[in-house]
Amino acid sequence: MSVQITIIGLGQVGSSIGLALAGQKNIKRVGHDKDYETARQSQKAGAVDEIKVNLPSSVADANVVILSIPLSEVRETLGYIAQDLQEGTVILDTAPAKTTVGTWFNELIPQGRYYVGLAPAAGAGYLHGIDLGVHSARADLFSKGLFMINAPHGTPGEAVKLATDLVALLGAHSMISDSVEADGLLASTHICRNWSLLLCSMPPWISPAGRKPAKLQHVRMPLLLLRWHITMKPNRSVKLRWEIARTWCV
């Protein structure tokens, strides 16, 4: 039986998911992006089988909907698609703040549809990548990476298994978490990212060599600190923080 997966947001993450699923003959990949040119480029690259300009119609026949969009757009998007989701549809998202997204889901989406949050981390081969957008999408972006999976209390086991199976198809590993753990780890890595951006914006007169260093020289600093914490404190939460930082701190 064919399964339709609708990917909303066809930038680097959304298109990479689509590319990784390209060899699955029983999966139909439908894509939507608010920027039509991005959607067209994603389809041309082979990330989706079909693009739909109308957002509600893109999810009407979907078994799985993946929201690969900024957190600021998630609530509005859920409102737009709420009445067009068929019963049993599983909605996945890649935005931070899983507790917040779960609250929006319960507020806007009819019962009989299920939410599972994903926090993806790219594989080690893309650790130092700085490119974004559909042109930087790669089929192996998440190969040997880590996905933190968060399912609210009461989510059916079948929905969680669907999420873990999808992650496996992407070539990545799964780690189950709760909302508090997920939000805490994602928040800490976003702070890491903001610190990196602050360092990158230092004026020349306070930089070590009297000039503004290259971006990657700064961005690597918090990553190296996180690596040190793993070496000194090899526990589960710190290791997970390092894995997620590989996505959010570059």
SEPA-779440 format. One record per atom (N, C-alpha, C, O): x, y, z; residue in one letter. Coordinates in steps of 0.1 Angstrom, whole numbers, plus 5000, padded with zeros to 4 digits. Atoms other than C-alpha are relative to their C-alpha. Example, Ala and Ser with C-alpha at 12.3 -4.5 7.8 and 13.67 -1.06 7.14 Angstrom:
// SEPA-779440
500949885000A
512349555078A
500950125000A
501950125007A
499149895000S
513749895071S
499250115008S
499750225009S
// end
This chain:
// SEPA-779440
500849885000M
500050005000M
500950125000M
501850135008M
499249885001S
501350344991S
499750105011S
498550115016S
500149904989V
501950605018V
500450144995V
501450154988V
499649865004Q
501850975011Q
500650085012Q
500050095023Q
499349914990I
504251195030I
500150144994I
500650164983I
499949865005T
503751565026T
501050085008T
501050085020T
498949924993I
506751785034I
499650154997I
499650204986I
500349865001I
505852145041I
501350085005I
501750075016I
498749944997G
508952355039G
501149934993G
501549824997G
499050085008L
511452255012L
501450074999L
502050074988L
498649954999G
514652415023G
501049885002G
500749784997G
498950104999Q
517752225033Q
499549875007Q
499749765002Q
500550124992V
516051995059V
498949934993V
499049814991V
501250065007G
512751935041G
500449934987G
500049814985G
499550065012S
514451865008S
500949885002S
500949794994S
499150114997S
517051645023S
499249885005S
499649775001S
500950114996I
514351435039I
499449944988I
499449814986I
500650055013G
512651405005G
501049924992G
500749824987G
498950075008L
515951304988L
500349875006L
500549774999L
499750124993A
516651045014A
498949894998A
499249774999A
501150095002L
513250885008L
499849974985L
498849894982L
500250025014A
513650884970A
499949864995A
499249834986A
499950145005G
514350514967G
498849915006G
498849805003G
501050074993Q
511250414987Q
498750004990Q
498050094990Q
501150015010K
508750294960K
498650015005K
497750044998K
501349994994N
505850274984N
499750135006N
498650145013N
500249874995I
506150634994I
499850104989I
500750124981I
500249895009K
504650924975K
500450135007K
499850155018K
499549874994R
506451254983R
499350124994R
499550154982R
500749875004V
504251564981V
500750115007V
500950115019V
499349894994G
505951894987G
499250134999G
498450154989G
500549875001H
504752244995H
501050105006H
501650075017H
499249894994D
506652565001D
499350134996D
498850154985D
500649885003K
505352915004K
500750084989K
500150174983K
499249945011D
508053024979D
499949904989D
500549794989D
500250105011Y
507052854946Y
501349974993Y
501549854989Y
498750035006E
510552884932E
500849905008E
501449815002E
499450104992T
511952694961T
499449864998T
500149764997T
500750125003A
509352424956A
500349944987A
500649824985A
499750055014R
510052404919R
501549945000R
501749844994R
498650054999Q
513852364926Q
500149875007Q
500949785004Q
500050134992S
513152094952S
499549894991S
500149784991S
500550115009Q
511151894927Q
501049974989Q
501249854986Q
499050025010K
513751944900K
501249925005K
501849844998K
498950084994A
516351804924A
499649865003A
500549785006A
500450144997G
514251494929G
499649985015G
499449865019G
500450024986A
513251564965A
498649975002A
498249915013A
501450044999V
509551534959V
499549964986V
500049994976V
500650055012D
507351364934D
499050104994D
498950104982D
501049915004E
504751634932E
500050125009E
500250115021E
500249884992I
504351994944I
498650054999I
498050044989I
501349945000K
501152154954K
500150145006K
500650175016K
500049864996V
500652534956V
499150025012V
499350105021V
501049994989N
497552504978N
500449925012N
500549805011N
499550074988L
498552425013L
499049905005L
499449785008L
500950104995P
495352255025P
499949874991P
499849764996P
500150115009S
495152034994S
501349915000S
501249794997S
498850084999S
498751924999S
500049905011S
500749805011S
500150094989V
497751745031V
498849915000V
498649835008V
501350065000A
494351625022A
500049845000A
499249785006A
499950145001D
495451275013D
501349945007D
501749835005D
498850034993A
498551265035A
499849905011A
498949925019A
500050084988N
499250985059N
501050065011N
500850045023N
499049944992V
502251175073V
500250144995V
500450164983V
499749865004V
502851555073V
501350045008V
501350025020V
498849954994I
506351685080I
500150154999I
500150204988I
499949855000L
506552055090L
501550035002L
502050025013L
498649964999S
510052165082S
500150154998S
500650204988S
500149855001I
509452535088I
500450065013I
500549995023I
499649934987P
510552795114P
498949995010P
497749985007P
500950014989L
508852785148L
498950114998L
497750095001L
500949895001S
507253125140S
498949984990S
497950054990S
501050035011E
505252975111E
499249875004E
498249844997E
500650134997V
504152645128V
498550025004V
497649954999V
501449984995R
500952775146R
499150044988R
498049984987R
500849965011E
499652945115E
499749894990E
498649874985E
500150115010T
500352645093T
499049895006T
498249844998T
500950094995L
498552415117L
498650044999L
497749964996L
501349955002G
495552635116G
499549994986G
498349964984G
500450015014Y
495452635078Y
499749864996Y
498849844988Y
500250145005I
495652255075I
499149925009I
498849805005I
500750074990A
493652155105A
498849924995A
498649804998A
501250065004Q
490352075088Q
500149914988Q
499249854983Q
499750095012D
491951895058D
500849885003D
501049804994D
499350124997L
493851635077L
499049885002L
498149895009L
500850124999Q
492351285074Q
500349945014Q
501449955020Q
499850064987E
491851085106E
501249904999E
501349824989E
498950095000G
494950895116G
501350064995G
502450004997G
498749935005T
497451145101T
500950035011T
500550075022T
499049974990V
500651175120V
500850134995V
501350134984V
499349885003I
502251525120I
501350005008I
501449995020I
498749994994L
505951555126L
500550144997L
500150214988L
499549865002D
507851885130D
501549995004D
501949915012D
498649994997T
511551985131T
500450135007T
501550165008T
499849874993A
511152315149A
500449975015A
500049865020A
499750024986P
512452365185P
498750035008P
497650055002P
501249974991A
510052425215A
498949904998A
497849944994A
501050105002K
508252095214K
498850015009K
497749985005K
501149984991T
506052175244T
499050104994T
497850084994T
500949905006T
504752485226T
499349954988T
498149974986T
500650055011V
504152305194V
498949905004V
497849894997V
501050104996G
502352025212G
498750075005G
497650025003G
501249934995T
500052285229T
499250064988T
498050054988T
500749955012W
499252445195W
499249894993W
498149904989W
500750115007F
498452105181F
498749965007F
497749945001F
501250034992N
496052025209N
498950104998N
497750074999N
500949895001E
494452365205E
499350004986E
498150034985E
500549975014L
493952355167L
499649874992L
498849884983L
500250125008I
493951995154I
498949915006I
499049885018I
501150084995P
490851775157P
500649875005P
501749825002P
499650124994Q
491151455177Q
500149894989Q
499449904979Q
499850115009G
492251135159G
501250034990G
501549954982G
498849975007R
495351305144R
501150015011R
500850055023R
499050024990Y
498651265162Y
501350094997Y
501750104986Y
498849925002Y
501751485168Y
501249935007Y
501249885018Y
498750044995V
505351365172V
501150104996V
501250134984V
498949915003G
508251605175G
501349944996G
501749845003G
498750055004L
511551555158L
501050115002L
500850234999L
498949914999A
514851725166A
501249944993A
501949854998A
499050075008P
517251635138P
501450065002P
501650185004P
498649965000A
521051645139A
500749944988A
500549824985A
499450045012A
523051625107A
501249905003A
501749905015A
498950094998G
525651355103G
501450075001G
501550194997G
498749944998A
529351415111A
500650064988A
501450164989A
499449955012G
530251465075G
499650144996G
500250214988G
500549865002Y
528251795075Y
500250095012Y
499550195013Y
499849934988L
529451915108L
500450154998L
499850245004L
499649875002H
531152225094H
499350074988H
499750184984H
500749935011G
528652305066G
499350135005G
498850145016G
500749874997I
527352665065I
499050034989I
498350134991I
500949975010D
525252645034D
498649975004D
498449875012D
501450024997L
521452665037L
499250004987L
499750044977L
500949995012G
518452645014G
500049874992G
500749774995G
500350135007V
517252384989V
501349964992V
501549844990V
498950045007H
520552394970H
501049925009H
501949855003H
499150074991S
522352255001S
499449875005S
500049805013S
500750124996A
519951965005A
500949884995A
501449884983A
499350135003R
521651615005R
499349885004R
498749885015R
500750134996A
520251265006A
500649945012A
499949885020A
499450064988D
522751165032D
500350115011D
501250095020D
499749904990L
522551485053L
499949955014L
500649995023L
500250054987F
521251285083F
500649865002F
500449805012F
499450134999S
523150965076S
500949995013S
501950075014S
499350024987K
524550835110K
499850115010K
500650135019K
500349894990G
523051145127G
499149955010G
498949835012G
500950034989L
520651155156L
498850085000L
498850204998L
501249934999F
517051235158F
499449985014F
499349875019F
500750014988M
515451315192M
498550004997M
498150094990M
501450025003I
511851195191I
499250025013I
499449965023I
500949974989N
509251345214N
498649984997N
498050054988N
501450035002A
505751215216A
499250045013A
499649995024A
500749964988P
503251375240P
499349885007P
499149785000P
500750114993H
501551155266H
498749974994H
497950054990H
501250055007G
498850945251G
500149974986G
499249924979G
499850035015T
500350925216T
500149854998T
500849785005T
500050155003P
499650575202P
501449954996P
502250034990P
498750055003G
502650355199G
500349994985G
501449994981G
499850015014E
502050315162E
500550134994E
501350134985E
499549875005A
502650685157A
501450025003A
502250074995A
498649994997V
505850675175V
500949914992V
502049944987V
499350105008K
506950365156K
500250054986K
501250044979K
499949945013L
506150545124L
501150104999L
501950114989L
499049905000A
508450825134A
501449935001A
502349984993A
498750065000T
511350595143T
500349924987T
501549924983T
499850075013D
510850395111D
500550104990D
501350084981D
499649895010L
511050725091L
501550045003L
502250064993L
498649974997V
514250815109V
501049904995V
502049934990V
499150115005A
515750475101A
500250014985A
501249994979A
499949995014L
514950535064L
500950124996L
501550114985L
499149895003L
516950855066L
501449975003L
502350055001L
498650054997G
519950655078G
500450055014G
501650055016G
499649944987A
519850815113A
499649915011A
498949815009A
500450074987H
519450695149H
498950085007H
498950205006H
501049944992S
516550765172S
500350005015S
500949905020S
499950004985M
516450865208M
498750065005M
498350175002M
501249954995I
513150895226I
500250095012I
501050075021I
499949904989S
512751195249S
498650055004S
497650034997S
501249944997D
510051385267D
500150154997D
501250204993D
500049865004S
509051755261S
501050085008S
501750175002S
499149924992V
511051895290V
501549984996V
502250074995V
498650035005E
514251715280E
500350064987E
501450124985E
499849955013A
513851805244A
500250155000A
501150204993A
500049855000D
513152175250D
501350055007D
501950155003D
498849964993G
516052195275G
501249994992G
502150084991G
498850025008L
518552055252L
500050094987L
501150144983L
500149915011L
517352245222L
500350155003L
500950224996L
499849874995A
517352565242A
501550035002A
502150134998A
498649984998S
520952515252S
500850004988S
501850084987S
499249995012T
522152455217T
499750124992T
500550174984T
500349875006H
520352765205H
500850115006H
501250205000H
499249904994I
522152965231I
501449994995I
502150094993I
498750025006C
525352805218C
500150074986C
501150134983C
500049945013R
524452915183R
500050165001R
500750224994R
500049854998N
523653275195N
501450055004N
501850165000N
498649964996W
527053285212W
500950014988W
501750104987W
499250015012S
528653185180S
499850124991S
500850184986S
500349895008L
526853455161L
500550135006L
501050224998L
499549884994L
527853715186L
501550014998L
502050124995L
498550005002L
531553615183L
500350044986L
501250114983L
499749975014C
531253635145C
499850154997C
500350204987C
500349865003S
529953995148S
501050095008S
500850215007S
499049924992M
532954115170M
500650104990M
501150064979M
499349915008P
534454435156P
501549974999P
502049905008P
498650045002P
538054415143P
500950045012P
501849975015P
499149964989W
539454605173W
500049925012W
500949945021W
500050094988I
538554335198I
500249864996I
500249775004I
499750135004S
539354035177S
501549975003S
502350065003S
498650044996P
542553835186P
501150054991P
502150094996P
499049965009A
544453925155A
499950144994A
500650174985A
500249875005G
543254275150G
499150014988G
499050114981G
500950005011R
540854175123R
498949905003R
499149815011R
501250094998K
537553995120K
500349864995K
500549854983K
499650145005P
538353615118P
498849954992P
497750004992P
501050075008A
536553385094A
498949945009A
499149915020A
501150054992K
533153265105K
500249875006K
499949855018K
499850134994L
534052905110L
500949995012L
500849915020L
499150004989Q
536852995133Q
499350025013Q
499649975024Q
500849974989H
534353135157H
499049895003H
498849855015H
501050104998V
531652875152V
500549885006V
499849815013V
499550134995R
533852585160R
500350015015R
500449905021R
499749994986M
534652725195M
499149935009M
499549845017M
500950074991P
531452615212P
499949854998P
499749775007P
500150145003L
531452285194L
501249935007L
501049825012L
498950064994L
534952215207L
499849995015L
500249895022L
500350014986L
533752295242L
499149895003L
499249825014L
500950114998L
530952055239L
500649874998L
500349775006L
499250135001R
533351785227R
500749985013R
500849865017R
499350024988W
535351845258W
499149955011W
499549875019W
500950044990H
532351805280H
499649854998H
499449785008H
500350145003I
531651465263I
501249925005I
500949815011I
498950074996T
535151355270T
500149995015T
500549885020T
499850004986M
535151455306M
498749945007M
498949895018M
501350044994K
531451375313K
499249914990K
498349974985K
500750085010P
530351085291P
498649955004P
498549835006P
501450044996N
526651085301N
499150034989N
499450104979N
501049995011R
523551065280R
499750144996R
499750174984R
500549865004S
522351425281S
501150084994S
500850154984S
498949915006V
525751585273V
500349954986V
500550024977V
499750055013K
526351345244K
498950044990K
499250084979K
501149965009L
522851425230L
500250154997L
499950194986L
499949865003R
523551795234R
501050024989R
500850114980R
499049995010W
526651755213W
499549964986W
499850034976W
500550045013E
524851565186E
499150114994E
499250134982E
500949905005I
522151825183I
500750134996I
500350204987I
499249885003A
524652105184A
500650004986A
500950104980A
499550025013R
526051965152R
499150064989R
499550104978R
500949945009T
522952095135T
499850155003T
500050234994T
500549864997W
522052415153W
501250105002W
500950225002W
498949914997C
525552555160C
500950024988C
501950084989C
499249975012V
526752565124V
499250094991V
499750134980V
// end
